[in-house]
């Protein structure tokens, strides 16, 4: 692999990601949930930070921009919406390419959680940093977008190759698994849920995941198949997704 990924927990349930292009040694942070934790991990690695790559504007993703930039001089790249709360040097959009040394990230617009949410996709290494759009067995709440937009964004990510490694920003998987079991009786879902519960009992992360695994077991990607169980008529796929999302929003398990 040309890209190294250093993953670590921060805040209550976020993950931080420091990445390094092996060919040049250039490094970046994916989002800035906790400036102190990121700078401490950066010191441990000995890497020199060149870029801050934001996926969206929420404070647990862009709140550390100013402090980290002041400490490192890193350039900040992300969606224009980041300027609501934090400094941003360059706004990027669908189809743009961000270079970290010899590693090239395609920018994918995956709005719905926030309207301007983006993902960074490294095709050569088959790695995607998806922020809060797609989670292991889950997806982000629609704080700003509508179901049709969020469904299209999830399908955009689901269209990536099955082997793509997916780094999502939160450790929500055990809760997502309990919900998945309540709406989907597929044996693959039950088997994955047990693996997740075992990992979390040992304090181990469930991130990263893969596109293939999410296609097979994520109830939000499987929403059209679950429509009868959700009590919805077989209409547009995004309507089935909306029913599953609404069920998760009210789930108490």
Order of alpha helices (4+ residues) and beta strands (2+ residues): beta-beta-beta-alpha-beta-alpha-alpha-beta-beta-beta-beta-beta-beta-beta-beta-alpha-beta-alpha-alpha-beta-alpha-alpha-alpha
